[in-house]
Amino acid sequence: MEIQQWREILIPYQQAVQELKVKFESIANENRKLSQYSPIEYVTGRVKKISSILEKAQKKAISLSSIENEIEDIAGIRIICQFVEDIDKVVEFIKSRKDMQVKSEKNYVSNTKPSGYRSYHIIVYYDVHTALGAKKLQAEIQIRTLAMNFWATIEHSLKYKYEKNIPEKIVERLSNAAHAAYVLDREMSRIRIEILEAQKSFQYKSNIIADILNTLQNLNHVGNKNEIVSIQSEFNRILEKGTVEQLASLSKRLDVIAQGYKVQSLT
């Protein structure tokens, strides 16, 4: 197959990865801006390399004409969560979407692979619209915790290094590490409420500070300079030794002032 043909095949998958990343990242960002917890920590994506596609096709005896039907993970999205409980939330969210259709799913979280690999895999159908026209394609979405992802990344690197023939001693160590990752996830779930409360508090304070700074910047162009300097000094004092409640009170006062100058804005 010529390079131009490969380009025409892969361009829609590249677009699909970009679009899916943006959609899942937007969900996380929206929750954070609203001071709500996001089950999505971060998102990555990739389009399978041509060499990897050919290697998989050869291994599974797939003809070049059947590659797009038979290889489901040409487009790959990875969603990383903080807690195991978040995985089910993300799965249900994906199933509720109208812009993608679930083809199949494999739960390697409950049904851990013998190697110790844990992750939740979903194959979806997704429509893209490119300069070459509309196309329905397949994409694989992997959902896992930070601990699962760390272990899987290391295992993948070792498989590549040893050409999938990892020495027995390293296999044993990987198995021990997989158990340690499982224990870590379990312990994090046990203190999940405390962690979430701490993160919510931090995010709430960060949002207030961002609002104050944004409003001060807007007021600086139209407001009374002495008043702005006074508020800035007060803000610095509260930031150094004050409470979140004092910051929230200052933010409300600034909103009133900003409304008077018609420069209030959202961050």
WORAMO-V467523 format. One record per pair of residues at least 24 apart in sequence whose ideal C-beta (glycine too) atoms are under 10 Angstrom apart, sorted by the first residue. I is the first residue (numbers start at 1). J is the second residue. If there is no record, write none. Layout:
i->(I I)
j->(J J)
//
This chain:
i->(1 1 1 1 1 3 5 6 6 6 8 8 9 9 9 9 9 9 9 10 10 10 10 10 10 10 11 11 11 11 11 11 12 12 12 12 12 12 12 12 12 12 12 12 12 12 12 13 13 13 13 13 13 13 13 13 13 13 13 13 14 14 14 14 14 14 14 15 15 15 15 15 15 15 15 15 16 16 16 16 16 16 16 16 16 16 16 16 16 16 16 16 17 17 17 17 17 17 17 17 17 17 17 18 18 18 18 19 19 19 19 19 19 19 19 20 20 20 20 20 20 20 20 20 20 20 20 21 21 21 21 21 23 23 23 23 23 24 24 24 24 24 24 24 25 27 27 27 28 31 32 32 32 32 33 33 33 33 33 34 34 35 35 35 35 35 35 35 35 36 36 37 37 37 37 37 37 37 37 37 38 38 38 38 38 38 38 39 39 39 39 39 39 39 39 39 39 39 39 39 39 40 40 40 40 40 40 40 40 40 41 41 41 41 41 41 41 41 41 42 42 42 42 42 42 43 43 43 43 43 44 44 44 44 44 44 44 45 45 45 45 45 45 45 46 46 46 46 46 46 47 47 47 47 47 48 48 48 48 48 49 68 68 68 69 70 71 71 72 72 72 72 72 72 72 72 72 73 73 73 73 73 73 73 74 74 74 74 75 75 75 75 75 75 75 75 76 76 76 76 76 77 77 77 77 77 77 77 77 78 78 78 78 78 78 78 78 78 79 79 79 79 79 79 79 80 80 80 80 80 80 80 80 81 81 81 81 81 81 81 81 82 82 82 82 82 82 82 82 82 82 83 83 83 83 83 83 83 83 83 84 84 84 84 84 84 84 84 84 84 84 84 84 84 85 85 85 85 85 86 86 86 86 86 87 87 87 87 87 87 87 87 88 88 89 90 90 90 90 90 91 91 91 91 93 94 94 94 94 94 95 95 97 97 99 99 99 100 100 100 100 100 100 101 101 101 101 102 103 103 103 104 104 105 105 106 106 107 108 108 108 108 109 109 109 109 109 109 112 112 112 112 113 113 114 115 115 115 115 115 115 115 115 115 116 116 116 116 116 116 116 116 116 116 116 116 116 116 117 117 117 117 117 117 117 117 118 118 118 118 118 118 118 118 118 118 118 119 119 119 119 119 119 119 120 120 144 145 145 145 145 145 145 146 146 146 146 147 147 147 147 147 147 147 147 147 147 147 148 148 148 148 148 149 150 150 150 151 151 151 151 151 151 151 152 152 154 154 201 202 204 204 204 205 205 205 205 205 207 207 208 208 208 208 208 208 208 208 208 209 209 209 209 209 209 209 210 210 210 211 211 211 211 211 211 211 211 211 211 211 211 212 212 212 212 212 212 212 212 212 212 213 213 214 214 214 214 214 214 215 215 215 215 215 215 215 215 215 215 215 215 215 216 216 216 217 217 218 218 218 218 218 218 218 219 219 219 219 219 219 219 220 221 221 222 222 222 222 222 223 223 223 223 223 223 224 224 227 228 231)
j->(50 54 64 65 67 50 64 50 53 54 130 132 50 53 64 67 68 74 137 47 48 49 50 53 74 75 47 128 130 131 132 135 47 68 74 75 126 127 128 129 130 132 133 134 135 136 137 46 47 48 68 74 75 76 126 128 135 137 138 139 45 46 47 74 75 128 130 47 75 126 128 129 130 131 135 137 45 47 74 75 76 77 100 124 126 127 128 130 135 137 138 139 44 45 46 47 74 75 76 77 126 128 139 45 47 75 128 45 75 99 126 127 128 129 139 45 75 76 77 79 99 100 124 126 128 139 141 45 46 77 78 79 77 97 99 100 126 77 78 79 90 93 94 141 79 79 90 93 79 203 199 203 206 207 203 207 210 266 267 203 207 200 201 203 204 205 206 207 208 200 203 82 83 86 89 196 197 199 200 203 81 82 86 89 90 199 203 79 81 82 83 85 86 87 88 89 90 91 92 93 143 79 80 81 82 86 89 90 93 143 79 80 81 82 83 86 145 146 149 78 79 80 81 146 149 77 78 79 80 141 76 77 78 79 80 142 149 75 76 77 78 79 139 141 73 74 75 76 77 78 73 74 75 76 139 73 74 75 76 140 74 135 137 138 138 138 138 140 103 104 121 123 124 137 138 139 140 121 123 138 139 140 141 142 137 138 139 140 124 126 128 137 138 139 140 141 121 139 140 141 142 122 124 126 139 140 141 142 143 119 140 141 142 143 144 149 152 153 120 122 141 142 143 144 149 142 143 144 145 146 148 149 150 120 143 144 145 146 148 149 185 145 146 147 185 188 189 192 195 196 199 145 146 147 185 188 189 192 195 196 109 110 118 120 144 145 147 148 182 185 186 188 189 192 145 185 188 189 192 143 144 145 189 192 118 119 120 143 144 145 148 185 120 143 143 120 122 141 143 144 120 122 141 143 143 120 122 124 141 143 122 124 124 126 124 126 127 124 125 126 127 139 141 125 126 127 136 141 138 139 140 138 140 141 143 140 142 143 142 144 148 152 143 144 145 148 182 185 148 178 179 182 155 178 175 151 152 155 159 166 171 174 175 178 148 151 152 155 171 174 175 176 177 178 179 180 181 182 144 148 151 152 155 156 174 178 144 145 147 148 149 151 152 178 181 182 185 143 144 145 148 149 151 152 144 148 185 181 182 184 185 188 189 181 184 185 188 177 178 180 181 182 183 184 185 186 187 188 178 181 182 184 185 181 177 181 184 177 178 179 180 181 182 184 178 181 178 181 244 244 244 247 248 239 243 244 247 248 251 267 244 245 246 247 248 249 250 251 252 235 238 239 244 247 251 267 251 266 267 247 248 250 251 252 254 255 258 264 265 266 267 238 239 247 248 250 251 253 254 255 267 254 267 254 258 264 265 266 267 250 251 253 254 255 257 258 261 263 264 265 266 267 254 257 258 263 265 254 258 261 262 263 264 265 254 257 258 260 261 263 264 263 261 263 258 260 261 262 263 254 257 258 260 261 263 257 261 257 257 257)
//
